[in-house]
Amino acid sequence: MPYASNADLPPSVQGHLPAHAQDIYRAAFNHAFAAHAGEVRREEIAHRIAWAAVKRSYVRDGDRWVPAGDRRPPRRGDDGAR
């Protein structure tokens, strides 16, 4: 089921991603959903592809998603360095 707007996205997407990331998710999901017509796991595949598309441009920073270039630098000790 393609999504017509961000308001139609699942709560797990709406509640966690900023608006631009939701746009990316929706576009990728809709494209993948159409591309995998006839496959039994079509919806699952489309969701996986959509999350992968978001992860190309956004990263998790604690409990929020931020543009990949805007991530805060790690605090001393957070990067595994000794």
C-alpha positions as CSV (number, residue, x, y, z in Angstrom):
1,M,0.0,0.0,0.0
2,P,1.7,3.2,-1.2
3,Y,1.7,6.2,1.1
4,A,0.0,9.4,-0.3
5,S,1.4,11.7,2.3
6,N,3.7,11.6,5.4
7,A,0.5,11.6,7.6
8,D,-0.2,8.1,6.2
9,L,3.2,6.7,7.3
10,P,3.3,4.2,10.2
11,P,3.6,5.7,13.7
12,S,7.1,4.2,14.0
13,V,8.2,6.4,11.2
14,Q,6.2,9.6,11.9
15,G,7.2,9.6,15.6
16,H,10.9,9.2,15.0
17,L,12.0,10.8,11.8
18,P,12.1,14.5,10.9
19,A,9.9,15.7,8.0
20,H,12.6,15.5,5.3
21,A,13.5,12.0,6.4
22,Q,9.9,11.0,6.2
23,D,9.8,12.4,2.6
24,I,12.7,10.2,1.8
25,Y,11.1,7.1,3.5
26,R,7.8,7.6,1.7
27,A,9.4,8.1,-1.8
28,A,11.6,5.1,-1.4
29,F,8.8,2.9,0.0
30,N,6.4,3.8,-2.8
31,H,9.1,3.1,-5.5
32,A,10.1,-0.2,-3.9
33,F,6.5,-1.2,-3.4
34,A,5.8,-0.7,-7.1
35,A,9.1,-2.3,-8.2
36,H,8.4,-5.5,-6.2
37,A,4.8,-6.1,-7.4
38,G,3.8,-9.7,-7.3
39,E,6.3,-10.7,-4.6
40,V,4.9,-12.2,-1.4
41,R,7.1,-10.2,0.9
42,R,6.6,-7.0,-1.1
43,E,5.6,-4.7,1.9
44,E,8.5,-6.0,4.1
45,I,11.0,-5.5,1.3
46,A,9.7,-1.9,0.6
47,H,10.0,-1.0,4.3
48,R,13.6,-2.3,4.4
49,I,14.5,-0.4,1.3
50,A,12.9,2.8,2.7
51,W,14.9,2.6,6.0
52,A,18.0,2.0,4.0
53,A,17.3,5.1,2.0
54,V,16.8,7.2,5.1
55,K,20.1,5.8,6.6
56,R,22.0,7.2,3.5
57,S,21.1,10.7,4.5
58,Y,20.4,10.5,8.3
59,V,22.0,9.0,11.3
60,R,20.8,8.3,14.8
61,D,22.2,10.7,17.4
62,G,21.0,9.3,20.7
63,D,17.2,9.1,20.4
64,R,16.8,11.4,17.4
65,W,17.6,11.2,13.6
66,V,19.8,14.0,12.3
67,P,21.2,14.7,8.8
68,A,24.4,12.7,8.4
69,G,26.6,15.8,8.2
70,D,25.1,17.4,11.3
71,R,26.0,14.7,13.8
72,R,27.6,16.0,17.0
73,P,31.2,15.0,17.5
74,P,31.6,12.2,20.1
75,R,32.4,13.2,23.6
76,R,35.8,12.0,24.9
77,G,35.6,8.3,25.5
78,D,32.5,7.8,23.4
79,D,34.5,6.9,20.3
80,G,36.3,4.0,21.8
81,A,39.6,5.8,22.0
82,R,41.7,5.4,25.1
